[in-house]
Amino acid sequence: MDEIGYMKQALELGKRGAGYVSPNPMVGAVLVKNDRIIGVGYHKRFGGNHAEINAIRDAESSLGNSSDIRGSTLYINLEPCSIFRKTPPCTEAITKVGISRVVVAMKDPNPKINGKGLSILRNHGIEVQTEVCEREALELNRFFITFMKYRRPYVALKMALSLDGWLAETSGKSKWISNTKSRQWVHQRRAEYDAVLVGVETIVKDDPFLTTHGNGRDPLRIILDPDMRAPKTSRVLSSNRDQKTWLICKQNFQNHGKVKISPILSTVPEKSIGILLNHLASEGIVSLWVEGGAKTFSYFLKTGMIDEINIFYAPKFLGRGLNPIEGIYSIGRKWPLKLVQTQSFGNDVLHRYRWTE
């Protein structure tokens, strides 16, 4: 296996931490000596050992002698940490066991580390190579990178539309525009994000659970509910046994069940999104999956605080219905959207866009 192959294996290992390591990044590591893999590891959960440590321990277990790690090469998709946090710095462990070469996909965007870990390794005589599979590494940890760059969560919008562009029937009914395969994909994406958010109208009209339906760990469920209209009998509130439902409103309301309430919203809706994202960031929320409805989508579009948009088109025509967004825009307006993926789910088609501003 060549260097790219080893790094791709590290990236695949890192993916296993999706949904469990936030607000930390996803990291995988592969230890190689004499063209043979002697240890692998990944960051499994927040507060647990980092990928490097798990790879070193795996090698020690398989070799039976830690001295046999000397002279090996470590492949890792993110620069090793150089600061004390919940665990000691990984640079210390790397130098201690005698790893002679470290191949890194990308620098850590955390300004407390950015390049410092690599400098420490070089100062200890360790050969360092960077930017191997960097593009793939940037994609893997786009949540963490966005959080470090903008100090807000990575925001992804998801909507499902008929072929003629309607979000729901004029009555508000939208179950189910998309098919079972599309919905399962959405449930899997929820598991990767820290939180899923909807507006109160979605709760009133569709009464969703907002869980992963068994497709991974459930995210925090956030309802944008300025005037606290979400019914106590709604599924998302009445099933709140795990205390993971959060109502965001304009003023403090009492006696609304065992849910978290944050009265932070502005009376000016457009300002509320920035306030909300800053508040979520302060709570350690690194990624946010937004599922509607039209008012909520519109607020995010107006602020431009978006990183990607996922639109499912189902083979249905409504003729008339509810628009997916509110407001009127000129056909000549330039939207900073780049199509990065199309994918079929039966007869449904997903268009995935990145917001490039």
C-alpha positions in Angstrom: 0.0 0.0 0.0 1.3 3.5 -0.8 1.1 6.7 1.3 -2.3 7.7 -0.2 -3.7 4.3 0.6 -2.5 4.5 4.3 -4.0 8.0 4.6 -7.3 7.0 3.1 -7.5 4.2 5.7 -6.9 6.8 8.4 -9.7 8.9 6.9 -12.1 5.9 6.9 -11.2 5.2 10.5 -11.9 8.8 11.4 -15.4 8.6 10.0 -16.4 6.1 12.6 -16.4 8.9 15.2 -19.2 10.8 13.3 -21.8 11.9 15.8 -19.8 10.9 18.9 -16.7 13.1 19.1 -18.2 16.6 18.7 -17.1 19.2 19.4 -13.8 17.5 18.7 -12.8 16.7 15.0 -13.0 13.2 13.5 -9.5 11.7 13.4 -8.1 8.3 12.4 -4.5 7.0 12.6 -2.5 4.2 11.0 1.0 3.1 12.2 3.2 1.5 9.6 6.6 -0.1 9.9 8.5 -1.9 7.2 5.5 -1.6 4.8 3.3 -3.3 7.4 0.5 -1.9 9.4 1.3 -2.4 13.1 -1.5 -0.4 14.7 -4.7 1.5 13.9 -7.0 3.8 16.0 -9.5 6.5 15.8 -11.1 9.1 18.2 -14.1 7.2 19.4 -15.9 9.6 21.7 -15.5 13.1 23.2 -13.3 13.0 26.2 -11.7 9.7 25.2 -8.3 8.9 23.8 -7.3 10.5 20.6 -6.6 8.5 17.5 -2.8 8.6 17.9 -3.0 7.1 21.4 -5.4 4.4 20.3 -3.1 3.5 17.3 -0.1 3.3 19.6 -1.9 1.1 22.1 -3.1 -1.1 19.3 0.5 -1.5 18.1 1.8 -2.2 21.6 -0.9 -4.9 22.1 -0.2 -6.6 18.8 3.6 -6.4 19.0 4.0 -7.1 22.7 6.8 -4.7 23.0 6.5 -0.9 22.7 10.1 -0.6 21.6 9.1 -2.2 18.3 7.2 0.9 17.4 10.5 2.8 17.1 11.2 3.9 13.5 7.6 3.6 12.4 5.5 6.1 10.4 2.3 7.5 11.6 -0.4 8.5 9.1 -3.1 10.8 10.5 -5.7 13.0 8.9 -5.3 15.9 11.3 -2.2 17.5 12.9 -1.5 16.0 16.4 -2.6 18.1 19.3 0.1 19.9 21.3 -1.9 21.2 24.3 -3.4 19.7 27.4 -7.2 19.4 27.2 -9.2 16.4 28.5 -6.1 14.3 27.6 -2.4 15.0 27.4 -0.9 16.3 24.1 -0.5 13.6 21.5 2.9 15.1 20.4 4.3 13.9 23.7 3.2 10.3 23.2 4.5 10.3 19.6 7.9 11.4 20.6 8.0 9.1 23.6 7.5 5.9 21.6 10.1 6.8 19.0 7.9 7.3 15.9 10.3 8.6 13.3 8.0 10.0 10.7 4.5 11.6 10.7 2.4 12.1 7.6 -0.5 14.6 8.1 -3.4 15.4 5.8 -4.1 18.9 7.2 -3.1 21.4 9.9 -5.4 21.8 12.9 -7.5 24.9 12.3 -7.7 25.5 16.1 -5.5 28.7 16.5 -4.2 27.2 19.8 -2.6 24.4 17.8 -2.4 25.4 14.1 1.2 24.4 13.1 2.5 24.1 16.7 2.1 20.4 16.8 4.1 19.9 13.6 6.8 22.3 14.9 7.2 20.3 18.1 7.5 17.0 16.2 10.2 18.6 13.9 12.1 20.0 16.9 12.3 16.4 18.2 13.9 15.2 15.0 10.7 13.6 13.5 10.3 13.9 9.8 6.9 15.5 9.0 5.1 15.5 5.7 1.8 17.4 5.2 -1.1 17.8 2.7 -1.5 14.2 1.8 -5.2 13.7 0.9 -5.8 17.2 2.2 -9.0 17.8 0.2 -10.6 14.6 1.7 -9.5 15.7 5.2 -11.0 19.1 4.8 -14.3 17.5 3.7 -14.3 15.1 6.6 -14.0 17.8 9.2 -15.9 20.6 7.6 -18.1 21.0 10.7 -15.0 21.5 12.9 -13.3 23.8 10.4 -16.4 26.0 10.1 -16.8 26.2 13.9 -13.2 27.3 14.3 -13.3 29.8 11.4 -16.6 31.5 12.1 -17.3 30.5 15.8 -20.8 29.2 14.8 -22.2 25.7 13.9 -21.9 24.3 10.4 -25.4 24.8 8.9 -27.1 22.4 6.4 -30.6 23.0 5.1 -32.8 20.2 3.9 -36.0 20.4 2.0 -38.2 18.0 0.0 -40.2 19.4 -3.0 -42.5 18.3 -5.7 -41.3 18.5 -9.3 -43.1 21.7 -9.7 -41.3 23.2 -6.7 -43.9 23.1 -3.9 -43.0 22.3 -0.3 -46.5 21.1 0.8 -50.1 21.2 -0.2 -52.0 24.5 0.4 -53.4 22.9 3.5 -49.8 22.6 4.8 -49.8 18.8 4.5 -46.3 17.6 3.4 -46.2 13.9 4.5 -44.8 12.3 2.5 -43.4 14.1 -0.5 -40.2 12.1 -0.5 -40.0 8.3 -0.5 -38.8 5.9 2.2 -35.2 5.7 0.9 -34.9 9.5 0.9 -36.2 9.7 4.5 -33.8 7.0 5.6 -30.9 9.0 4.2 -32.2 12.0 6.1 -32.4 10.0 9.4 -28.8 8.9 8.9 -27.7 12.5 8.3 -29.4 13.5 11.6 -27.2 11.1 13.4 -24.1 12.9 12.1 -25.2 16.3 13.3 -25.2 17.7 16.9 -28.7 19.2 16.5 -31.7 19.1 14.2 -33.8 22.3 14.0 -37.3 23.0 12.7 -39.8 25.9 13.0 -42.8 25.6 15.2 -45.1 25.3 12.1 -43.5 22.0 11.2 -44.3 20.7 14.7 -47.9 21.9 14.5 -48.6 20.6 11.0 -46.4 17.4 10.7 -45.8 16.4 14.4 -42.4 14.8 13.7 -40.3 12.9 16.2 -37.0 14.4 14.8 -35.1 11.3 15.7 -32.9 9.0 13.6 -35.5 6.2 13.8 -32.8 3.7 14.8 -30.2 4.9 12.3 -27.7 6.1 14.9 -27.6 8.3 17.9 -30.4 10.9 18.2 -29.3 14.6 17.9 -30.5 17.4 20.1 -33.9 18.5 18.8 -34.4 22.3 18.6 -37.7 24.1 17.9 -37.7 27.7 16.7 -40.8 28.8 18.6 -40.9 32.5 19.2 -44.3 32.6 21.0 -44.2 29.0 22.4 -47.0 27.5 20.3 -45.6 24.0 20.2 -48.3 21.7 21.7 -47.3 19.8 24.8 -48.9 16.7 23.2 -46.6 16.9 20.2 -44.3 13.9 19.7 -41.1 15.8 20.1 -42.2 17.1 23.5 -44.1 14.2 24.9 -41.4 11.8 24.0 -38.7 13.9 25.6 -37.5 11.2 28.0 -33.8 11.8 27.2 -34.0 15.6 27.9 -32.8 16.4 24.4 -35.5 18.8 23.3 -34.8 22.6 23.3 -37.3 25.4 22.7 -36.0 28.7 21.4 -38.4 31.6 22.1 -38.6 35.4 22.6 -39.5 35.4 26.3 -39.4 33.1 29.2 -42.4 30.8 29.4 -43.1 28.5 32.3 -44.7 25.0 32.6 -43.9 23.6 29.2 -42.7 20.2 30.3 -39.3 18.9 30.9 -37.6 20.7 28.0 -34.8 23.3 27.9 -36.1 26.8 27.1 -33.9 29.7 25.9 -35.7 33.1 25.6 -33.1 34.6 23.3 -34.9 35.5 20.1 -35.1 39.0 18.8 -38.4 40.7 17.8 -36.8 41.1 14.4 -36.7 37.6 12.9 -33.7 38.2 10.7 -31.6 39.1 13.7 -32.6 36.0 15.5 -30.6 33.6 13.4 -27.3 35.2 14.2 -28.3 35.3 17.9 -29.3 31.7 17.8 -26.1 30.4 16.1 -23.9 32.4 18.6 -25.9 30.8 21.4 -25.6 27.3 20.0 -21.8 27.8 19.6 -21.5 28.9 23.2 -23.2 25.6 24.1 -20.7 23.6 22.1 -23.0 22.8 19.1 -20.7 22.4 16.1 -23.2 21.3 13.5 -26.9 22.1 12.8 -29.3 20.2 10.4 -32.2 22.5 9.5 -35.4 20.8 8.2 -37.8 23.7 7.8 -40.3 25.0 7.2 -40.6 28.0 4.8 -40.2 30.8 7.3 -37.2 29.1 8.9 -35.5 28.5 5.5 -36.1 32.1 4.6 -34.5 33.5 7.7 -31.4 31.5 7.1 -31.3 32.5 3.4 -31.5 36.2 4.3 -28.6 36.0 6.7 -26.4 33.8 4.5 -25.3 31.8 7.5 -25.6 28.6 5.5 -22.9 26.0 4.5 -25.0 23.6 2.4 -28.5 23.0 1.0 -29.9 19.6 0.3 -33.0 19.5 -1.9 -35.0 16.4 -2.7 -37.2 16.4 -5.8 -40.0 13.8 -5.8 -41.8 12.7 -8.9 -45.1 14.4 -7.9 -47.0 17.5 -9.1 -49.2 19.6 -6.8 -50.2 22.4 -9.2 -50.6 24.7 -6.2 -49.0 24.5 -2.8 -46.8 26.2 -0.2 -43.6 27.9 -1.4 -40.3 26.5 0.1 -39.2 30.0 1.0 -40.9 33.3 1.7 -40.1 36.6 0.0 -39.5 37.7 -3.6 -36.1 37.6 -5.3 -35.0 38.8 -8.8 -34.2 36.2 -11.4 -30.9 38.1 -11.9 -29.7 37.6 -8.4 -26.5 35.7 -8.0 -26.7 32.9 -5.4 -23.4 31.6 -4.1 -24.4 28.0 -4.6 -22.2 25.2 -6.1 -23.7 21.9 -7.0 -21.5 19.2 -5.5 -23.6 16.1 -5.6 -26.6 14.5 -7.2 -27.9 11.2 -6.0 -31.0 9.1 -6.8 -33.1 7.4 -4.1 -35.5 5.3 -6.1 -37.3 8.0 -8.2 -36.4 10.8 -5.8 -33.3 12.9 -6.7 -31.2 14.8 -4.2 -29.4 18.0 -5.3 -26.7 18.9 -2.8 -25.3 22.5 -2.9 -22.5 24.2 -1.1 -22.8 27.8 -0.1 -19.6 29.3 -1.3 -19.5 32.7 0.3 
